[in-house]
């Protein structure tokens, strides 16, 4: 059986250290990333822009829990 082929959709810049986890929202409009730089980021897949930076963690983030991502156009809230 052949190995699956993956291709890059978009390079996202902003984290200062390695990204350890990413998760898509169920509707595919948002992407959450967790990093060793002790931050999580919420990205809009429309334009691939960082919409929220979640700081204040006391150690590197290695996983993302199952999280609901609100998908309003204003991006007012992300329960992370």
N, CA, C and O atoms as a Tinker XYZ file with bonds, in Angstrom:
   320  protein
     1  N      0.835000   -1.175000    0.000000    73     2
     2  CA     0.000000    0.000000    0.000000    64     1     3
     3  C      0.885000    1.245000    0.000000    63     2     4     5
     4  O      1.807000    1.363000    0.806000    81     3
     5  N      0.598000    2.154000   -0.897000    73     3     6
     6  CA     1.403000    3.373000   -1.021000    64     5     7
     7  C      1.110000    4.337000    0.119000    63     6     8     9
     8  O     -0.020000    4.426000    0.600000    81     7
     9  N      2.131000    5.048000    0.540000    73     7    10
    10  CA     1.966000    6.054000    1.586000    64     9    11
    11  C      1.164000    7.228000    1.033000    63    10    12    13
    12  O      1.301000    7.564000   -0.143000    81    11
    13  N      0.327000    7.858000    1.861000    73    11    14
    14  CA    -0.446000    9.008000    1.379000    64    13    15
    15  C      0.471000   10.173000    1.049000    63    14    16    17
    16  O      1.528000   10.334000    1.659000    81    15
    17  N      0.067000   10.972000    0.094000    73    15    18
    18  CA     0.820000   12.157000   -0.305000    64    17    19
    19  C      0.129000   13.390000    0.264000    63    18    20    21
    20  O     -1.064000   13.591000    0.036000    81    19
    21  N      0.854000   14.204000    0.990000    73    19    22
    22  CA     0.312000   15.421000    1.565000    64    21    23
    23  C      1.001000   16.616000    0.935000    63    22    24    25
    24  O      2.183000   16.552000    0.599000    81    23
    25  N      0.270000   17.700000    0.776000    73    23    26
    26  CA     0.873000   18.920000    0.254000    64    25    27
    27  C      0.511000   20.093000    1.161000    63    26    28    29
    28  O     -0.525000   20.083000    1.826000    81    27
    29  N      1.358000   21.077000    1.177000    73    27    30
    30  CA     1.177000   22.248000    2.019000    64    29    31
    31  C      0.055000   23.116000    1.466000    63    30    32    33
    32  O      0.045000   23.437000    0.278000    81    31
    33  N     -0.889000   23.496000    2.321000    73    31    34
    34  CA    -1.945000   24.418000    1.923000    64    33    35
    35  C     -1.474000   25.857000    2.024000    63    34    36    37
    36  O     -1.666000   26.662000    1.112000    81    35
    37  N     -0.849000   26.162000    3.161000    73    35    38
    38  CA    -0.412000   27.526000    3.426000    64    37    39
    39  C      0.606000   27.508000    4.549000    63    38    40    41
    40  O      0.422000   26.800000    5.539000    81    39
    41  N      1.673000   28.272000    4.413000    73    39    42
    42  CA     2.632000   28.440000    5.508000    64    41    43
    43  C      2.123000   29.566000    6.404000    63    42    44    45
    44  O      1.846000   30.667000    5.930000    81    43
    45  N      2.004000   29.286000    7.692000    73    43    46
    46  CA     1.540000   30.277000    8.652000    64    45    47
    47  C      2.705000   30.669000    9.553000    63    46    48    49
    48  O      3.383000   29.805000   10.109000    81    47
    49  N      2.933000   31.951000    9.695000    73    47    50
    50  CA     4.041000   32.420000   10.524000    64    49    51
    51  C      3.502000   33.162000   11.738000    63    50    52    53
    52  O      2.451000   33.800000   11.676000    81    51
    53  N      4.224000   33.072000   12.823000    73    51    54
    54  CA     3.830000   33.785000   14.029000    64    53    55
    55  C      4.344000   33.140000   15.295000    63    54    56    57
    56  O      4.815000   33.839000   16.192000    81    55
    57  N      4.266000   31.820000   15.393000    73    55    58
    58  CA     4.796000   31.154000   16.579000    64    57    59
    59  C      6.309000   31.319000   16.616000    63    58    60    61
    60  O      6.968000   31.328000   15.576000    81    59
    61  N      6.849000   31.449000   17.816000    73    59    62
    62  CA     8.298000   31.647000   17.991000    64    61    63
    63  C      9.060000   30.331000   18.137000    63    62    64    65
    64  O     10.280000   30.299000   17.980000    81    63
    65  N      8.339000   29.241000   18.438000    73    63    66
    66  CA     8.964000   27.924000   18.587000    64    65    67
    67  C      8.120000   26.904000   17.839000    63    66    68    69
    68  O      7.139000   27.262000   17.187000    81    67
    69  N      8.488000   25.672000   17.929000    73    67    70
    70  CA     7.834000   24.605000   17.159000    64    69    71
    71  C      6.347000   24.491000   17.470000    63    70    72    73
    72  O      5.924000   24.654000   18.614000    81    71
    73  N      5.563000   24.210000   16.439000    73    71    74
    74  CA     4.142000   23.935000   16.592000    64    73    75
    75  C      3.990000   22.449000   16.871000    63    74    76    77
    76  O      4.503000   21.612000   16.128000    81    75
    77  N      3.281000   22.126000   17.948000    73    75    78
    78  CA     3.148000   20.735000   18.372000    64    77    79
    79  C      1.812000   20.122000   17.976000    63    78    80    81
    80  O      1.702000   18.900000   17.869000    81    79
    81  N      0.787000   20.957000   17.755000    73    79    82
    82  CA    -0.539000   20.419000   17.426000    64    81    83
    83  C     -1.343000   21.438000   16.634000    63    82    84    85
    84  O     -1.196000   22.646000   16.824000    81    83
    85  N     -2.183000   20.946000   15.758000    73    83    86
    86  CA    -3.147000   21.784000   15.030000    64    85    87
    87  C     -4.479000   21.049000   14.985000    63    86    88    89
    88  O     -4.525000   19.819000   14.974000    81    87
    89  N     -5.560000   21.820000   14.959000    73    87    90
    90  CA    -6.904000   21.247000   14.821000    64    89    91
    91  C     -7.751000   22.169000   13.964000    63    90    92    93
    92  O     -7.680000   23.393000   14.078000    81    91
    93  N     -8.549000   21.560000   13.107000    73    91    94
    94  CA    -9.501000   22.289000   12.267000    64    93    95
    95  C    -10.822000   22.410000   12.998000    63    94    96    97
    96  O    -11.186000   21.526000   13.774000    81    95
    97  N    -11.551000   23.505000   12.756000    73    95    98
    98  CA   -12.927000   23.603000   13.232000    64    97    99
    99  C    -13.774000   22.669000   12.370000    63    98   100   101
   100  O    -13.388000   22.355000   11.244000    81    99
   101  N    -14.921000   22.221000   12.882000    73    99   102
   102  CA   -15.753000   21.304000   12.101000    64   101   103
   103  C    -16.174000   21.847000   10.737000    63   102   104   105
   104  O    -16.349000   21.076000    9.793000    81   103
   105  N    -16.340000   23.167000   10.625000    73   103   106
   106  CA   -16.752000   23.737000    9.344000    64   105   107
   107  C    -15.576000   24.093000    8.435000    63   106   108   109
   108  O    -15.786000   24.552000    7.312000    81   107
   109  N    -14.337000   23.888000    8.904000    73   107   110
   110  CA   -13.153000   24.146000    8.089000    64   109   111
   111  C    -12.775000   25.610000    7.953000    63   110   112   113
   112  O    -11.865000   25.935000    7.191000    81   111
   113  N    -13.451000   26.505000    8.673000    73   111   114
   114  CA   -13.173000   27.943000    8.547000    64   113   115
   115  C    -12.063000   28.425000    9.471000    63   114   116   117
   116  O    -11.530000   29.518000    9.279000    81   115
   117  N    -11.706000   27.617000   10.479000    73   115   118
   118  CA   -10.733000   28.028000   11.481000    64   117   119
   119  C     -9.724000   26.912000   11.712000    63   118   120   121
   120  O    -10.023000   25.729000   11.552000    81   119
   121  N     -8.532000   27.321000   12.089000    73   119   122
   122  CA    -7.477000   26.381000   12.447000    64   121   123
   123  C     -6.866000   26.868000   13.756000    63   122   124   125
   124  O     -6.546000   28.048000   13.893000    81   123
   125  N     -6.707000   25.973000   14.705000    73   123   126
   126  CA    -6.059000   26.307000   15.977000    64   125   127
   127  C     -4.686000   25.649000   15.996000    63   126   128   129
   128  O     -4.537000   24.508000   15.560000    81   127
   129  N     -3.683000   26.364000   16.500000    73   127   130
   130  CA    -2.340000   25.802000   16.605000    64   129   131
   131  C     -1.825000   25.999000   18.032000    63   130   132   133
   132  O     -2.074000   27.026000   18.664000    81   131
   133  N     -1.106000   24.995000   18.519000    73   131   134
   134  CA    -0.496000   25.037000   19.855000    64   133   135
   135  C      1.008000   24.926000   19.686000    63   134   136   137
   136  O      1.492000   24.159000   18.853000    81   135
   137  N      1.743000   25.690000   20.475000    73   135   138
   138  CA     3.184000   25.768000   20.256000    64   137   139
   139  C      4.000000   25.649000   21.539000    63   138   140   141
   140  O      3.506000   25.876000   22.644000    81   139
   141  N      5.255000   25.288000   21.353000    73   139   142
   142  CA     6.220000   25.261000   22.449000    64   141   143
   143  C      6.538000   26.670000   22.940000    63   142   144   145
   144  O      7.194000   26.822000   23.970000    81   143
   145  N      6.088000   27.709000   22.224000    73   143   146
   146  CA     6.313000   29.084000   22.689000    64   145   147
   147  C      5.279000   29.516000   23.742000    63   146   148   149
   148  O      5.197000   30.694000   24.089000    81   147
   149  N      4.496000   28.559000   24.244000    73   147   150
   150  CA     3.498000   28.776000   25.295000    64   149   151
   151  C      2.308000   29.598000   24.814000    63   150   152   153
   152  O      1.685000   30.307000   25.606000    81   151
   153  N      1.988000   29.512000   23.532000    73   151   154
   154  CA     0.824000   30.216000   23.004000    64   153   155
   155  C      0.006000   29.298000   22.109000    63   154   156   157
   156  O      0.498000   28.305000   21.573000    81   155
   157  N     -1.257000   29.668000   21.969000    73   155   158
   158  CA    -2.132000   29.045000   20.979000    64   157   159
   159  C     -2.608000   30.166000   20.069000    63   158   160   161
   160  O     -2.750000   31.312000   20.494000    81   159
   161  N     -2.847000   29.826000   18.831000    73   159   162
   162  CA    -3.321000   30.818000   17.866000    64   161   163
   163  C     -4.528000   30.269000   17.135000    63   162   164   165
   164  O     -4.626000   29.073000   16.860000    81   163
   165  N     -5.442000   31.174000   16.827000    73   163   166
   166  CA    -6.616000   30.833000   16.033000    64   165   167
   167  C     -6.469000   31.544000   14.698000    63   166   168   169
   168  O     -6.331000   32.766000   14.639000    81   167
   169  N     -6.501000   30.761000   13.631000    73   167   170
   170  CA    -6.288000   31.261000   12.275000    64   169   171
   171  C     -7.577000   31.166000   11.475000    63   170   172   173
   172  O     -8.309000   30.182000   11.577000    81   171
   173  N     -7.848000   32.180000   10.691000    73   171   174
   174  CA    -8.955000   32.139000    9.751000    64   173   175
   175  C     -8.435000   31.537000    8.451000    63   174   176   177
   176  O     -7.392000   31.950000    7.944000    81   175
   177  N     -9.157000   30.572000    7.920000    73   175   178
   178  CA    -8.703000   29.991000    6.647000    64   177   179
   179  C     -9.116000   30.862000    5.468000    63   178   180   181
   180  O     -8.734000   30.584000    4.331000    81   179
   181  N     -9.884000   31.904000    5.721000    73   179   182
   182  CA   -10.206000   32.888000    4.686000    64   181   183
   183  C     -9.118000   33.958000    4.765000    63   182   184   185
   184  O     -9.191000   34.857000    5.603000    81   183
   185  N     -8.136000   33.867000    3.921000    73   183   186
   186  CA    -7.016000   34.798000    3.948000    64   185   187
   187  C     -5.852000   34.336000    4.800000    63   186   188   189
   188  O     -4.794000   34.965000    4.799000    81   187
   189  N     -6.034000   33.235000    5.533000    73   187   190
   190  CA    -4.979000   32.653000    6.364000    64   189   191
   191  C     -4.355000   33.679000    7.309000    63   190   192   193
   192  O     -3.133000   33.820000    7.364000    81   191
   193  N     -5.201000   34.390000    8.050000    73   191   194
   194  CA    -4.714000   35.384000    8.995000    64   193   195
   195  C     -4.916000   34.899000   10.421000    63   194   196   197
   196  O     -5.860000   34.166000   10.716000    81   195
   197  N     -4.021000   35.316000   11.295000    73   195   198
   198  CA    -4.134000   34.999000   12.716000    64   197   199
   199  C     -5.155000   35.953000   13.320000    63   198   200   201
   200  O     -4.979000   37.171000   13.273000    81   199
   201  N     -6.228000   35.398000   13.891000    73   199   202
   202  CA    -7.299000   36.220000   14.439000    64   201   203
   203  C     -7.208000   36.370000   15.948000    63   202   204   205
   204  O     -7.665000   37.373000   16.495000    81   203
   205  N     -6.626000   35.391000   16.631000    73   203   206
   206  CA    -6.493000   35.446000   18.092000    64   205   207
   207  C     -5.165000   34.817000   18.495000    63   206   208   209
   208  O     -4.740000   33.816000   17.920000    81   207
   209  N     -4.517000   35.413000   19.487000    73   207   210
   210  CA    -3.329000   34.829000   20.104000    64   209   211
   211  C     -3.664000   34.628000   21.575000    63   210   212   213
   212  O     -4.021000   35.580000   22.269000    81   211
   213  N     -3.551000   33.410000   22.045000    73   211   214
   214  CA    -3.884000   33.070000   23.422000    64   213   215
   215  C     -2.585000   32.871000   24.195000    63   214   216   217
   216  O     -1.867000   31.894000   23.987000    81   215
   217  N     -2.297000   33.808000   25.086000    73   215   218
   218  CA    -1.052000   33.820000   25.852000    64   217   219
   219  C     -1.329000   33.518000   27.318000    63   218   220   221
   220  O     -2.483000   33.367000   27.716000    81   219
   221  N     -0.284000   33.431000   28.111000    73   219   222
   222  CA    -0.413000   33.286000   29.548000    64   221   223
   223  C     -0.272000   31.871000   30.061000    63   222   224   225
   224  O     -0.462000   31.627000   31.253000    81   223
   225  N      0.054000   30.943000   29.198000    73   223   226
   226  CA     0.262000   29.568000   29.639000    64   225   227
   227  C      1.619000   29.468000   30.332000    63   226   228   229
   228  O      2.554000   30.186000   29.975000    81   227
   229  N      1.728000   28.591000   31.308000    73   227   230
   230  CA     2.956000   28.497000   32.091000    64   229   231
   231  C      3.973000   27.514000   31.516000    63   230   232   233
   232  O      5.095000   27.417000   32.012000    81   231
   233  N      3.585000   26.792000   30.480000    73   231   234
   234  CA     4.521000   25.862000   29.847000    64   233   235
   235  C      4.134000   25.652000   28.385000    63   234   236   237
   236  O      3.088000   26.113000   27.930000    81   235
   237  N      4.980000   24.962000   27.678000    73   235   238
   238  CA     4.751000   24.709000   26.260000    64   237   239
   239  C      3.427000   23.975000   26.057000    63   238   240   241
   240  O      3.061000   23.110000   26.852000    81   239
   241  N      2.722000   24.322000   25.001000    73   239   242
   242  CA     1.470000   23.653000   24.656000    64   241   243
   243  C      1.785000   22.529000   23.680000    63   242   244   245
   244  O      2.329000   22.765000   22.601000    81   243
   245  N      1.444000   21.320000   24.062000    73   243   246
   246  CA     1.771000   20.165000   23.239000    64   245   247
   247  C      0.541000   19.519000   22.598000    63   246   248   249
   248  O      0.668000   18.753000   21.643000    81   247
   249  N     -0.650000   19.829000   23.123000    73   247   250
   250  CA    -1.877000   19.277000   22.575000    64   249   251
   251  C     -2.949000   20.354000   22.548000    63   250   252   253
   252  O     -2.833000   21.374000   23.228000    81   251
   253  N     -3.980000   20.128000   21.772000    73   251   254
   254  CA    -5.176000   20.963000   21.786000    64   253   255
   255  C     -6.341000   20.059000   22.166000    63   254   256   257
   256  O     -6.540000   19.014000   21.546000    81   255
   257  N     -7.106000   20.446000   23.167000    73   255   258
   258  CA    -8.267000   19.624000   23.530000    64   257   259
   259  C     -9.347000   19.753000   22.459000    63   258   260   261
   260  O     -9.245000   20.588000   21.561000    81   259
   261  N    -10.376000   18.925000   22.561000    73   259   262
   262  CA   -11.530000   19.099000   21.687000    64   261   263
   263  C    -12.174000   20.416000   22.075000    63   262   264   265
   264  O    -12.640000   20.578000   23.202000    81   263
   265  N    -12.199000   21.351000   21.147000    73   263   266
   266  CA   -12.676000   22.686000   21.460000    64   265   267
   267  C    -13.697000   23.145000   20.433000    63   266   268   269
   268  O    -13.547000   22.886000   19.239000    81   267
   269  N    -14.750000   23.836000   20.905000    73   267   270
   270  CA   -15.667000   24.451000   19.947000    64   269   271
   271  C    -15.077000   25.781000   19.490000    63   270   272   273
   272  O    -14.656000   26.589000   20.318000    81   271
   273  N    -15.046000   26.007000   18.218000    73   271   274
   274  CA   -14.589000   27.289000   17.689000    64   273   275
   275  C    -15.794000   28.014000   17.114000    63   274   276   277
   276  O    -16.464000   27.501000   16.218000    81   275
   277  N    -16.066000   29.195000   17.625000    73   275   278
   278  CA   -17.174000   29.977000   17.112000    64   277   279
   279  C    -16.790000   30.491000   15.734000    63   278   280   281
   280  O    -15.645000   30.879000   15.500000    81   279
   281  N    -17.735000   30.489000   14.846000    73   279   282
   282  CA   -17.421000   30.801000   13.462000    64   281   283
   283  C    -18.092000   32.078000   12.972000    63   282   284   285
   284  O    -18.351000   32.226000   11.778000    81   283
   285  N    -18.374000   32.997000   13.885000    73   283   286
   286  CA   -18.990000   34.261000   13.462000    64   285   287
   287  C    -17.977000   35.055000   12.643000    63   286   288   289
   288  O    -16.768000   34.924000   12.833000    81   287
   289  N    -18.477000   35.865000   11.747000    73   287   290
   290  CA   -17.601000   36.695000   10.914000    64   289   291
   291  C    -16.763000   37.646000   11.763000    63   290   292   293
   292  O    -15.627000   37.957000   11.404000    81   291
   293  N    -17.312000   38.108000   12.882000    73   291   294
   294  CA   -16.568000   39.055000   13.716000    64   293   295
   295  C    -15.506000   38.374000   14.543000    63   294   296   297
   296  O    -14.625000   39.038000   15.089000    81   295
   297  N    -15.571000   37.061000   14.646000    73   295   298
   298  CA   -14.565000   36.296000   15.392000    64   297   299
   299  C    -14.447000   36.810000   16.820000    63   298   300   301
   300  O    -13.343000   36.943000   17.348000    81   299
   301  N    -15.592000   37.101000   17.449000    73   299   302
   302  CA   -15.590000   37.696000   18.770000    64   301   303
   303  C    -15.157000   36.735000   19.867000    63   302   304   305
   304  O    -14.606000   37.157000   20.883000    81   303
   305  N    -15.403000   35.455000   19.666000    73   303   306
   306  CA   -15.124000   34.539000   20.768000    64   305   307
   307  C    -14.591000   33.211000   20.251000    63   306   308   309
   308  O    -15.103000   32.657000   19.279000    81   307
   309  N    -13.580000   32.724000   20.899000    73   307   310
   310  CA   -13.091000   31.372000   20.661000    64   309   311
   311  C    -12.879000   30.721000   22.004000    63   310   312   313
   312  O    -11.977000   31.117000   22.742000    81   311
   313  N    -13.674000   29.744000   22.339000    73   311   314
   314  CA   -13.544000   29.060000   23.634000    64   313   315
   315  C    -12.400000   28.085000   23.580000    63   314   316   317
   316  O    -12.568000   26.936000   23.173000    81   315
   317  N    -11.245000   28.539000   23.989000    73   315   318
   318  CA   -10.053000   27.698000   23.947000    64   317   319
   319  C     -9.461000   27.640000   25.318000    63   318   320
   320  O     -8.441000   26.982000   25.523000    81   319
